[in-house]
Structure formats: C-alpha cells, structure tokens
Amino acid sequence: MKRIGILSDTHYYIDDVILKYFELCDEIWHAGDIGSMEVTDKLSQFRPLKAVYGNIDNHDIRSSFPLIQRFHCEEVDVLIKHIAGYPGRYDKSIQQVIENEPPKLLIAGHSHILKIQYDRKHNMLHINPGAAGKNGFHAVRTLVRLTIDGAEMKDVEVVELGKR
C-alpha cells in the first residue's frame, strides 16, 4: 500500500503547508509547471518524487524530468502528463495512447482547475489536482492525496491550502 501526494502548477512556489499535507505520503507526484529546481529539490528531499515538465518549465527542468511519465505503482498503471485534457476531450498529443493503451490512472495539470473524474469508456481515473502555487487565476491552492493498494485506488482526498 502506498499513499501518494499529487500536485501541479506550483509555478516556482513551495511552502511548508504543502509538505505538512505530504507527511503521511510515501511518494509525491508533480504534474508539471514546476517553475524551478528549488521546488523539486525541496520535494525530493522530503519524499521520493516523480514529476513531468510543463509548458512554463525551463531547460533545467526539461532536462531533469520527462514530458510524460508512465509507470506502475503497486498494480496500477499510471500516466502523468502536464497537458492531457479531460475525458471526452483529451489533448491530441495523448489521444492515441488513451485509445490504444489507457492507463488506470491519468494525472494532469495545466488548467489550475481541480477535477477528479472517472472515464468509463477507458476504465480510467483522471485526476487534475488543480494548482498548488500562487500564480494563475485560481482562487484557492489545492492538492490531492490518494492511496493505492494493489490494484485498488481509494481514499482520494482533496486538500485546500488556502487562498493564493
């Protein structure tokens, strides 16, 4: 069993409030628009980190993290991509993957809108954790926690970090 902390769109910002909510997590997954290596350094010193780069990320981040991460956590096939779209409206860059080999869990960022949806057509959970940073149009900073136990995803928690 693993507890996962999921965040996106930190845009150069990381604080102890985020780390506080990840204290009980085994891993942290960042869905892009990191902003600076200081953010990933702080996260990876705290817990093991998996991350992808987003559209605002510079060369240092792009050379340290991939555009797409696909891996298994326990028995769950996971795909993380910053710009992935939503069920019924996936981004064209990922459409073929979703149609031909859908993961069980798709994590995306970019929109700054927290959304958790189940895609029945592809038998896949889609999570956008919203934005944990202070830059953007979102009013409230958010992140998500999730438990993966074997092939089961459970105990999904939405965490509001306060106003940006």
C-alpha positions as CSV (number, residue, x, y, z in Angstrom):
1,M,0.0,0.0,0.0
2,K,1.3,3.5,-0.9
3,R,0.0,6.9,0.0
4,I,0.6,9.4,-2.8
5,G,0.7,13.2,-2.7
6,I,-0.3,14.8,-6.1
7,L,0.2,18.4,-7.1
8,S,0.7,20.5,-10.1
9,D,1.3,24.1,-11.2
10,T,3.5,25.2,-8.3
11,H,5.0,28.0,-10.6
12,Y,8.1,28.5,-8.5
13,Y,6.3,28.3,-5.2
14,I,6.6,25.7,-2.5
15,D,5.9,26.1,1.2
16,D,5.8,24.1,4.4
17,V,2.0,23.8,4.2
18,I,2.3,21.6,1.2
19,L,4.9,19.5,2.9
20,K,2.7,19.2,6.0
21,Y,0.0,17.6,3.9
22,F,2.5,15.2,2.4
23,E,3.9,14.0,5.8
24,L,1.9,10.7,5.6
25,C,2.7,10.1,1.9
26,D,5.2,7.6,0.6
27,E,5.7,9.4,-2.7
28,I,5.0,12.8,-4.3
29,W,3.9,13.2,-7.9
30,H,4.1,16.6,-9.6
31,A,2.2,17.1,-12.9
32,G,4.2,19.9,-14.3
33,D,4.6,23.7,-14.4
34,I,7.1,23.3,-11.6
35,G,8.9,26.6,-12.1
36,S,12.3,26.0,-10.6
37,M,14.6,23.2,-9.5
38,E,14.3,24.6,-5.9
39,V,10.7,23.3,-5.9
40,T,11.7,19.8,-7.0
41,D,14.8,19.8,-4.7
42,K,12.7,20.6,-1.7
43,L,10.0,17.9,-2.6
44,S,12.6,15.2,-3.4
45,Q,14.4,15.8,-0.2
46,F,11.1,15.3,1.7
47,R,9.8,12.2,-0.2
48,P,10.6,10.3,-3.4
49,L,9.4,12.4,-6.3
50,K,8.1,11.6,-9.8
51,A,7.5,14.7,-12.0
52,V,7.0,15.8,-15.6
53,Y,7.7,19.2,-17.0
54,G,5.0,21.6,-18.1
55,N,4.8,24.4,-20.6
56,I,6.4,27.1,-18.4
57,D,9.3,25.0,-17.3
58,N,12.8,25.9,-18.4
59,H,15.7,23.9,-19.8
60,D,17.0,22.7,-16.4
61,I,13.6,21.2,-15.5
62,R,13.1,19.8,-19.0
63,S,16.5,18.1,-18.9
64,S,15.7,16.7,-15.4
65,F,12.2,15.5,-15.9
66,P,10.3,13.9,-18.9
67,L,7.3,15.2,-20.8
68,I,5.4,12.0,-19.9
69,Q,5.9,9.5,-17.0
70,R,4.3,6.1,-17.3
71,F,5.0,3.5,-14.6
72,H,3.3,1.1,-12.2
73,C,2.5,1.9,-8.6
74,E,1.6,-1.3,-6.9
75,E,-0.6,-2.9,-9.6
76,V,-1.9,0.4,-11.0
77,D,-0.7,1.6,-14.5
78,V,-0.1,5.4,-14.1
79,L,0.5,8.1,-16.7
80,I,1.4,11.7,-15.8
81,K,1.4,14.4,-18.4
82,H,1.0,18.2,-17.8
83,I,-1.3,18.9,-20.7
84,A,-3.6,15.9,-21.2
85,G,-7.1,17.2,-21.4
86,Y,-10.2,15.6,-19.9
87,P,-12.4,12.6,-20.5
88,G,-14.0,13.1,-23.9
89,R,-11.6,15.9,-24.7
90,Y,-8.1,14.5,-24.4
91,D,-5.2,16.5,-25.8
92,K,-4.2,15.3,-29.3
93,S,-0.7,14.6,-28.1
94,I,-2.0,11.8,-25.9
95,Q,-5.2,10.7,-27.7
96,Q,-3.6,7.6,-29.3
97,V,-2.2,6.4,-26.0
98,I,-5.5,6.8,-24.3
99,E,-7.3,4.9,-27.1
100,N,-4.8,2.1,-27.6
101,E,-3.3,1.5,-24.1
102,P,-5.2,3.5,-21.5
103,P,-3.6,3.6,-18.0
104,K,-5.8,3.0,-15.0
105,L,-4.8,6.4,-13.6
106,L,-4.1,9.6,-15.6
107,I,-2.8,12.6,-13.8
108,A,-2.7,16.0,-15.5
109,G,-2.3,19.7,-14.6
110,H,-2.3,22.9,-16.7
111,S,-5.8,24.1,-16.2
112,H,-5.4,25.1,-12.5
113,I,-8.9,23.6,-12.0
114,L,-9.1,20.7,-9.6
115,K,-11.1,17.9,-11.2
116,I,-11.4,14.2,-10.4
117,Q,-13.4,12.2,-13.0
118,Y,-13.8,8.6,-13.9
119,D,-13.6,7.9,-17.6
120,R,-16.0,4.9,-18.1
121,K,-15.1,4.5,-21.8
122,H,-11.4,3.8,-20.9
123,N,-11.9,2.4,-17.4
124,M,-9.6,5.1,-16.1
125,L,-9.5,7.6,-13.2
126,H,-8.5,11.1,-14.2
127,I,-7.1,13.5,-11.6
128,N,-6.1,17.1,-12.1
129,P,-5.0,18.3,-8.6
130,G,-5.5,22.0,-9.5
131,A,-2.7,24.5,-8.7
132,A,-0.6,24.4,-5.5
133,G,1.2,27.6,-6.4
134,K,0.3,31.2,-6.1
135,N,0.5,32.3,-9.8
136,G,-2.6,31.9,-12.0
137,F,-6.3,32.6,-12.0
138,H,-7.3,30.0,-9.4
139,A,-8.7,31.4,-6.1
140,V,-7.7,28.5,-3.9
141,R,-4.5,26.5,-3.9
142,T,-5.2,22.7,-3.9
143,L,-3.6,19.3,-4.0
144,V,-4.8,15.7,-3.8
145,R,-3.8,12.6,-1.7
146,L,-4.6,9.1,-2.8
147,T,-4.0,5.6,-1.6
148,I,-3.0,2.8,-4.0
149,D,-3.4,-0.7,-2.5
150,G,-2.6,-3.4,-5.0
151,A,-4.9,-2.7,-8.0
152,E,-7.3,-0.5,-5.9
153,M,-7.2,3.3,-5.8
154,K,-9.0,4.6,-2.7
155,D,-9.2,7.3,0.0
156,V,-8.9,10.1,-2.5
157,E,-8.7,13.4,-0.6
158,V,-8.9,16.9,-1.9
159,V,-6.9,19.4,0.2
160,E,-7.4,23.1,0.1
161,L,-4.3,25.0,1.0
162,G,-5.9,28.4,1.3
163,K,-6.2,31.4,-1.0
164,R,-3.4,32.1,-3.4
